[in-house]
Amino acid sequence: TAVFEIETQPAMAEKAAAPAFSEESIRDAAAMINAAKRPVLYLGGGVINAPARVRELAEKAQLPTTMTLMALGMLPKAHPLSLGM
């Protein structure tokens, strides 16, 4: 077994702050969803801490919802709006 010493520890990565958004950008996104002919909610790992909000958005807008591997389970598989993966 080899033994070695490290003089300095590598810097730890800092958690990135949540991206800023404005009410205007939310209104713009809602307008695009409302204007879409066949909108689909496509979820990734970034929503992992917001299952209630995801469900609320999907149900309020009646959006069929699909998920990446990192977001599986954000909307239950048996939910009528869930398309799975």
N, C-alpha and C positions, 0 to 999 in steps of 0.2 A: 504494500500500500504506500502510495506516495503522499508526502506531506508538503504543503506549500503555504506560504503566507502572502496575503494581499496587502499592499501598503495602504491603498485607499479603496473604499467601497464605491461601486458605481452609483451614480445618482439615481434615485428612485423616480419613476415617472409620476408626474402629477396628474390627477384626475382632471380631465377637461371640463370646463364649465358648460352648462347647458347653453345651446345657441340662443341668442336673443331673438325675439319675435315681436311683432307689433300687432295691434288690433287690425290694422289695415291688411297685413299679410294674412291674418286669419280670415277676414272677410273675403279677400281675393281667392283664397283656397276654397272656401265654402261656395263662392260663386262658380268656380271651375267645376266643382263636384256637382252642383245643381244643374249646370249647363251640359254636363256629359251625357251622352246617349246611353252608355252602359258602364257606369263607374264601378270600380272594384277597389276595395281597400286591401293594400298589399303591405303586410306587417313584417318588420325585421326585428332584430334583437334590441334595437333602441327603445322599444316599447315595453320591455320586460318588467319594468316597475310600475306600469300603469294599466293593469288589466281592467279595472272598473271604467276608466276613461275610454279605453278601446271599445269595450262592449257598449258603452253609452253612445259613442259616435256611430258604430255600426248599426245599432238598433234605431237611433234617431233618424239617420239618413237612409236606413234600409239598404246598406251596402253589403253585397256579397263580399266575404273576407277570406283571403288566402294568406298563408304565413310561410316565412322561410324556416329553416330548421331551428334557428335561434329563437324564433317567436312561437314555435308550436305550443299549443295549450293556452294561448292568450284568449282565444275564443274556444269554448269547448267543442270537441269534434261533433257532438250531437246537436249543436246549436243550428237552427234552420238557416242562418246566414253563413255558416262556416263551409268553406270549400276545401278545407284541409290544406295540404301542402301542394 
